[in-house]
Amino acid sequence: WKQVQRHLQLRIEAQGKYLQAVLEQAQETLGKQNLGPANLEDAKIKISELVSQVSTECFSNAITDVKGSSSVHRLEPRQIQFVESSTNSYLSVAEGFIKEQRLQH
């Protein structure tokens, strides 16, 4: 049980660091573009909302789901896949946001 929990924790932390890097890249890209103050503020709000969404939905739900499981056998396939697929979908959203911002400006 502890090994599975540790594996999930390390995976979540690694994906969180990756997401943070993606979001920092988005902020850097936005900073280099010639946006008016209103557009820049709107973009920053969208990035903040994305960070909040990832934090609350993906990681919190994954941790709660893992802690709520009483069996390693039930945990391994279903919940590890949940953590990976949820996090990957949020990372895709973040990367899509960056691409969209680059194309618009």
N, C-alpha and C positions, 0 to 999 in steps of 0.2 A: 504494500500500500504506500509506504513512504517513498519508495523508488519511483512509483508512478506519479505521485504528487510532486516530487522534486523535479521529475522530467517535465511535467506540465508547467511548473513554476518557471523553470529555466526557459522553456519555449515561449511562454508568455512574455517574460522579460526581454528576450531577444527580439521578439516581434514588436514589442513596445519601443525598443531602441530604434528599430528599423523605421517604424512609423514616425517617431520623433524626427529622424533624419529626413524623411520624405517631407514632413511638414515644415521643417527648417528650410529645406530647399525651396518649397513653395513660397515661403516668406521672402527668401532671398531673391527669387525670381520676380516676385511682385515689387520688391524694393528697387530693382533695376529698371523696371518699366516706367514709362512716363504716364502715370495715372494721376488723375485729379484727386484731390483729398477725399472726395465723396466715394469714388470708385475704390481707392485704396482702403478706406475704412470698411467698405462693404466686403471687400475680399478678406480682410483680416477677421471680420465677424464670421464669415463662412468657414474660415480655417479654424477659428475657435469653436464653432459649433461642431465641426468634424472631430476635433480633439475630444470634446465633451461626449459626443455620441460614441466614439470608440471606447472611451473610459467607462462610461456607464453601462452600455449595452454589451459590448463584446467581452471585456475582461471581467467585469463584475458578474455577469451571467455565467461565464465559464468557471470562475472560482466557486460560485454558489453551487453550480451543478456538480462540481467535483466534490465539494465538502458534503453535499447531500447524499452522496453515494456511500453505501455501506459495504460494497463488494468490489474488489479489484477486477473481478471477472466482468461485472457489469460496466465498470468504468472504462477499461482499456479501449475497446474499439469505438464505441459510440461517443464517448465524451472527449477522447483525444481528437477524433475527427471533427467534433463540434468546435473545439477550440481552434483547430487549424483552419477549418472552412470559414468560420465567423471572422477570424482575424484577417485571413486572406481577402475576404470580400471587402472589409473596411480598408485594407491597404489598396485594393483596386480602386475604390472610390477616391482615396487621397491622390493616387497617381493620375486618375482621370481628371480630377480638379486641377492639378498642375498643368496637364496638357491643354485643358480647356482655357486656362488663363493665358498660356503662351500663345495659343492660336488667336485669341481675342485681341491681343496687344502686340 
